[in-house]
């Protein structure tokens, strides 16, 4: 299908680059549904018993694996398919993501119909997880190339969509399940089918709309900085050579720390707020707090990434690390003085920086490694997210559990975790401070670019140009 | 090549449609979330 080729997506005269962010949002708003998958959990525990769980119904612990497998496959597929996405172009990647995403829902619907949890693990978890990874990185480098003047804002818009997808999916899923449910049937399979079809159409609109700029294209009136900027390279680094640079691993650490802190608390926000403020924050209010947190998570993606275009990527992460550290250290104090407002404000800023960390990192990578393989390098970096997905909840949940088991009052069970988070941000600060420009020996040489791009992973034994 | 929308008279319409296509569902989702979040202050 040649219309998927990169060469068929080169923009013609008259194309506006402002069509590319909505194309990217078409994909990210759909795959962002993953954050709302928990909406399915309760109905899926009653597929046989209908009004209450039957002995053969799935347990919540069984269902929890679906999301975990999907997030694992997200990181895995982004790392594995990053180079293919970069070289094949955004349309091929978006089309593949759409097929896998819709296919994942289709297999899951079949899994519900025959009551096989393994079909859902494979459908939503593996196939859908691959769609998450490919879809997440598919528009990144294209946006950076269209917006060389504001790369942070451009990628921030797309990645904001990933945060926003849950806002749409959550009420939509509830509406569909209610519509398809009867007194003798829970409408999960039908909901999977409808969501798969709707997401496929939506993502295909993005795939058809997306374009890459013609070689040498520049935005009207844009003049690239003449003076060399220390932390913004004009050269490119080959995808697998980036792994050999300390800069990649330092940014990996910074992202991992930022996500570890955010993801752990985000997953526990409802329970934590109620336990730290017993009687003051009810379950309903806690649900509101989680919704507000998600909004700041989404908004922070656009706002912080846009700010990074003006203050620089390194400075933006310095703000995350310093402000984040201070706010985490202040959380136990807000509990001591019983200030719900201070508690909520602290966390809303933290959640905005959690989202901001995700959205700013593609532009940070572009500054360090150039635009040529930024999407693929971003794919490799997403493994930091997968690791943080393990560290964060462990830090928050297990330390709380340990404290409660040793007689610590629930209101203070999170204090140690908050101090550990603040300590992690000091490490993140140091990692960020150590980031310098990539050594020129890693830069691709023009006459070696094609040759390097065709080399296998294992064949790259020396840094490009070394 | 630049953002010369004059060469494609339909480009402004395409832009509006594309942004509405993603903007309307997102705005609906944000509205739903904000409505629930207001319970925090009640």
Interface residues (C-beta under 8 A of the other chain):
Chain A: X11 X13 X14 X15 X16 X17 X18 X19 X22 X23 X25 X26 X29 X161 X164 X166 X167 X168 X169 X170 X171 X205 X209 X213 X214 X217 X218 X219 X220 X281 X284 X285 X286 X287 X288 X289 X291 X292 X294 X295 X344
Chain B: X1 X2 X3 X4 X5 X6 X7 X8 X11 X14 X15 X18 X19 X21 X22 X25 X26 X28 X29 X30 X32 X33 X34 X36 X37 X38 X39 X40 X41 X42
